[in-house]
């Protein structure tokens, strides 16, 4: 009977030790998985778009369902632009840091330096590479198709009694093909309209200013200059009010020298008379 009790006690002890070791192993496994999860993560593409202005990519670096946030890590991104089946642009940006941020999202933008043709179809491609043990490894590709469109904006307008100017900034990689129409108004009446060609610029160019002159100089009053940038896909309008002040031309009086006044005689007049008198006396003395 005692022997039987010893055997049962031994079995209980063995089962307890096995349970403890199993629990420790499970805890260690969960800890290792947690550490791995904190060190490396999947990347979720929340949004990607390509158009005539460039690329825009939104990446998420945390798991929404588990609300798991990860440590910062590095990626490479390769931006590719294709027309039909030909690659017309390709650039790889290396070692981009991704962090958890506020919501674990990172917004990346990129502008290709290549002229696009208005109305043609293009394909924007992004390839993402994750760094694993110091080396980038291919992860995923996302694609966006678009039709190239011209787009620009009027950033400033200046007007006075002589003429007007408009500053144009392109926001598309399609060379700007548009015209600028200046309309001069007063009391809701159109006084004059001037039209000129817009500068052929792209979004990687500096903004440019175009000037026009009014037919006649404006009189005193309040005016409005309405500027329209008109192209295939561009209906941009900009109104500017300005005031012409009264023009007063000041005429400088001509100085008059009083006759017979020694104090207001012309410069050099007295010295001239003295020289003539000396010359006459010398001539007479010689004769």
Long-range contacts (C-beta under 8 A, 24 or more apart in sequence): 37-68, 37-70, 38-70, 38-71, 39-70, 39-71, 39-73, 40-70, 40-73, 40-132, 41-70, 41-73, 43-75, 43-98, 43-128, 43-130, 43-139, 43-140, 45-140, 45-142, 46-105, 48-126, 48-142, 48-144, 49-124, 49-144, 49-146, 50-81, 50-122, 50-123, 50-124, 50-144, 50-145, 50-146, 51-124, 51-144, 51-146, 51-149, 52-116, 52-146, 52-148, 52-149, 52-150, 52-151, 52-172, 52-173, 52-174, 53-111, 53-151, 53-171, 53-172, 53-173, 53-203, 54-109, 54-110, 54-111, 54-112, 54-173, 54-203, 55-79, 55-108, 55-109, 55-110, 55-111, 55-112, 55-124, 55-126, 56-107, 56-108, 56-109, 57-107, 57-108, 57-109, 57-110, 57-126, 57-142, 58-105, 58-106, 58-107, 58-108, 59-98, 59-105, 59-106, 59-108, 59-128, 60-103, 60-104, 60-105, 61-98, 61-99, 61-100, 61-104, 61-105, 61-106, 62-100, 62-104, 69-100, 69-104, 70-100, 70-104, 71-100, 72-97, 72-98, 72-99, 72-100, 73-97, 73-98, 73-130, 73-131, 74-98, 74-131, 75-128, 75-129, 75-130, 75-131, 75-136, 75-139, 76-128, 76-129, 76-131, 76-136, 77-108, 77-110, 77-126, 77-127, 77-128, 77-129, 78-126, 78-127, 78-129, 79-110, 79-112, 79-124, 79-125, 79-126, 80-124, 80-125, 80-126, 80-127, 81-112, 81-114, 81-122, 81-123, 81-124, 81-125, 82-122, 82-123, 82-124, 82-125, 83-120, 83-121, 83-122, 83-123, 84-121, 88-114, 89-113, 89-114, 94-136, 95-131, 111-173, 111-203, 111-204, 112-173, 113-173, 113-204, 114-173, 115-173, 115-174, 115-175, 115-202, 116-148, 116-172, 116-173, 116-174, 117-148, 117-174, 118-148, 118-149, 118-150, 118-174, 118-177, 118-232, 119-147, 119-148, 119-149, 120-147, 120-148, 121-145, 121-146, 121-147, 121-148, 122-146, 122-147, 122-148, 148-172, 148-173, 148-174, 149-174, 149-232, 149-233, 150-174, 150-175, 150-176, 150-177, 150-178, 150-231, 150-232, 150-233, 150-234, 151-233, 151-234, 152-176, 152-178, 152-198, 152-201, 152-229, 152-231, 152-234, 152-236, 153-229, 153-236, 154-227, 154-229, 154-236, 154-237, 154-238, 155-207, 157-225, 157-227, 157-238, 157-239, 157-240, 158-240, 159-184, 159-223, 159-225, 159-240, 159-242, 160-218, 160-242, 160-244, 161-214, 161-217, 161-218, 161-219, 161-244, 161-247, 162-213, 162-214, 162-217, 162-218, 163-211, 163-212, 163-213, 163-214, 164-194, 164-211, 164-212, 164-214, 164-225, 164-227, 165-209, 165-210, 165-211, 165-212, 166-209, 166-210, 166-227, 166-229, 166-238, 167-207, 167-208, 167-209, 168-198, 168-199, 168-201, 168-207, 168-208, 168-209, 168-210, 168-229, 169-207, 170-201, 170-202, 170-203, 170-205, 170-207, 171-203, 172-202, 172-203, 173-202, 173-203, 173-204, 174-202, 175-200, 175-201, 175-202, 176-200, 176-201, 176-202, 176-231, 177-231, 177-232, 178-229, 178-230, 178-231, 178-232, 178-234, 179-229, 179-230, 179-231, 180-210, 180-227, 180-228, 180-229, 180-230, 181-227, 181-228, 181-230, 182-212, 182-225, 182-226, 182-227, 183-225, 183-226, 183-227, 183-228, 184-214, 184-223, 184-224, 184-225, 185-223, 185-224, 185-225, 185-226, 186-221, 186-222, 186-223, 186-224, 191-223, 198-229, 198-231, 218-244, 219-244, 220-244, 220-245, 220-246, 220-247
